[in-house]
Every structure is written in C-alpha cells, then in structure tokens.
Amino acid sequence: MIIGIDDFQQKNVSFSIVKKADLPTHCPPIEVQKWSMHPKVFMQFDEQGEATCPYCGSKYQLVD
C-alpha cells in the first residue's frame, strides 16, 4: 500500500487550543519537542477562530 502525503497528514495532525492572551501564536509551538520540524509559521485565524498550519496540517482553535 502506498500512503500519500495527504493520508500521512490526516493520520498525524495535532490539535491545539489557543487563548487570545497567547497571541500571536505560531506552529510549531516552542514547547513541542521537535520544535524545528518546519519553519516557524504564525497562525492567522479565520472568522470561526480556526487556523491550519500549511506545513504539517496541525489545527488550532482560538478561544477567549
């Protein structure tokens, strides 16, 4: 079986809650052990308070 990059990302996506007080936030977060796994990308949240990292597919949810 061949696994494509989309399959890999769907199986290995992380989810993080971000408080407004912690803005600006970036992926990967500094507390992640493999913090150098891709370039630092600052998250831009949409109207629903959601953001997705374009490199690794990690999902972020903005809360009060």
Summary of the structure (lengths in Angstrom):
residues: 64
radius of gyration: 12.5
end to end distance: 43.3
largest distance: 44.6
contacts: 134
relative contact order: 0.30
helix: 16%
strand: 27%
